[in-house]
Amino acid sequence: MAGTMSQADLVADLKASLLDAANSFTSTNDADFIRHLTIAALDLARFRPRTLLGSLSLVADQFAYSAPADIVATKYPIWGVNERNRNRQWDAGYPGKLPRLSLVGSEVHLTPAPSSAQISMLGSDYKFYYYAAHVIAADATQTTVRAGDRHLLLMRAAAEAMTELAHKGVINPVQLHRGLGSMPANSSPSAWARELLLRYEGAAT
């Protein structure tokens, strides 16, 4: 398990780590394994956050805007913060109460909605930082998970695979590659899922 961080190499390593259990996943084009890796990459953001800069085009009195496709959570806004900190409440350059930034479903909400006076003062380009999901890409250079966290990604993906087998009612014992840690040969998928999640969270923190 020492390939690059490309999707194809990660899928190959995940299959190898699952040993015979990999044969339980039969979707075409490795869709099952890609799903396991995608879920693992999303969860990895809890421990290895990825921060990006977002931008919204403000409309006066509008509070809801489409969120970036890769957003996991909002971090903090930039818009108006310097002006608020630089001026006192009675100064002409004070922007008033700034909107609170939040993520609601697939929308970014600004509460209260920015006023026309605030937009005239601060501009309509609302910039903010947000936490983004990690990407597992066909091109290894586009994968955002660090090579040093490869073992965490594969461990979490294997845990997801074992969870799916458990949900399907599979109770037969399975064995996984020793690189994921040894357990008795009679371990069920549900036992593996619990153990791998514990090991993953312990190693990630």
N, C-alpha and C positions, 0 to 999 in steps of 0.2 A: 504494500500500500504506500507507494512513494511516487505517484504520478504528478502531473501538473495540476493546477487549479481549474482546468477546463471542465466543462460539464461532462464531456465524454469520459475523461479520466476519473472524475469523482464518481460517476455512475459505475464504472468498472471496479473501483475500489470498494464501493458500497456493496456491490454484488459479491465481491470476494470476501468481505467481512461477514456476510450473511451465510456463507457456505451453502449447504443444501436448502436452507430456508428461502434462498433467492428464487428457487424454482416455483414457489407459491405465488409469485407475482408475474403475470403473463400478459400484461397490456402491451400493445404494439409500441414500437419506437421508445421502449424503456420509460413509458409514461409513469409507471408506478414509482420507479426509482427517482425520476426527476421530481415527482411530487414530494417524496420523502426528503429530498435535498432542499427543495424550496421551502418546506415547512421548517426544516432545521435552520436554514439561513434566516428565516423570519424570526425564529425564537432566539437565535444567537444575538440579535440586536439588543436583547435585554442585558446582555453581559458585555458585548462589544459594540457600543452604540456608534452609529454612523451619522454625522451631522452634515446637512446640506443647507444651502441658502435658497429660500423660496421667494417668490414675488407675486403680488396680486395687483390688479389694476382696479383701483377703488372707484366706487360710484357713491355719491352722497346718499346717506341714509339707507344704504344697502348693507346688511350684516352677514349674509351667507355668500360664500365663494367656493368654487370647485377646488378641492384640495389636490396637491401634487399626487400623481399616481403611486409613487413609492413611499408616501408618508406613513410612518408608524405612530408618531406623536409629535405635537408641537413642542418647541423648546422655549424660545423667547423672541419678541419682536425687536426690530431696529427702528422702525418708523416712529418718529416723534420723540424718541427717548432722549436724545441729546438736547433737543429744544426744551423738553420738560425739565431736565436736570440743570440746564444752563440758565434758565429764567425763573424768577419768582412769580407767584400767583398773580401779583398786581402788574407785572411787566407786560408790555404789548406783545412780546414774542412767546408768551406762555400759551401752550396749545390746549389747555384744559384737560379734562379727564380723558386719558387715552383708552381705546378699546381693549378689552381683555381678549386674548388670543386663545382659541380652543378648537379642538377637532371633534366634529360630530358626524359620525358616519363617513361619508365621502366628501364632506364639506368642511371648510375652515370658517369658523364663526368669529366675528368681531363684535363684541358687546361692551358698551352700546355702539351702534353703527356710527362710523365716522361722519361728521357733519360736513357740509359744503365749506364752512369757514375753516375747518381743520385741513381739508384737502387743499384749499387755496393757500394755506400757510405752509403745509408740510409736503405737498405734492401728492399725486395720485398713485405713485409707485410704492406700494406697501411691501417692504422687505422684512423677512423674518427667518430665523433659523428653525429647522425641524429635524427630528430623528427620522432617518430613512431606512427602509428595508435593505438588507444585503442582496446582492445579485450573484447568481451562479450563471455564468455566460459560456457560450460555445468557445469564445476566445478567452484563454486563460488570463490575458492582461485586462479583461473587462470584469473579471470576477472580483468582487469587493471584499470577500473574506480573506484575511491574511493567511499566508502559507503556514505560519506558526499556529493558527487555529484550525488547521485541517482536521486534526484528530477530534476536536470538539464537534465540528460539523458532521463528520462521519458517525460519531457516537450518537449524536442527537438524531440523525437520519435513521440509524439502525433502531433506535428506540421507537421512532415513529413506525417503522416497518413492523416491529414486534407488537406495537399497540394495535395496528390494523389486523394482524393475524389473530390477536386475542379477541378483537371485536367480531371477527368472523367465526369465533367459536373454536378455533384451533387449540387443542390442549396437548397434542403430542409433544414430547420433549424435543428441543432444538439445541444445537450448538452453534456458537459464533466464533469468528476468528479470535485467536488469543490476543491480538492487538487491541481488542475491545475489552479485554479482561476475562479471566476464567471464572466459570461457574460450574456446578455439577452438571453432568451430562443429561440428567433428567429434568432440567429447568424448562418450564413452560414458557411460551411467548409472553404471557402476562407477567411472570416473574422476571424475565429478561427486561421487559419494558420498564418495570419499576426500578430494577437495579441500574440499568443504563441511564435513566433519568437522574438518579441519585449521583452516579459517578460524573455525569456530564455537568450537573449544577455544582458539584463539589470542585471539579477541575476548572470550571469557568470563573469561579469567584476568587 
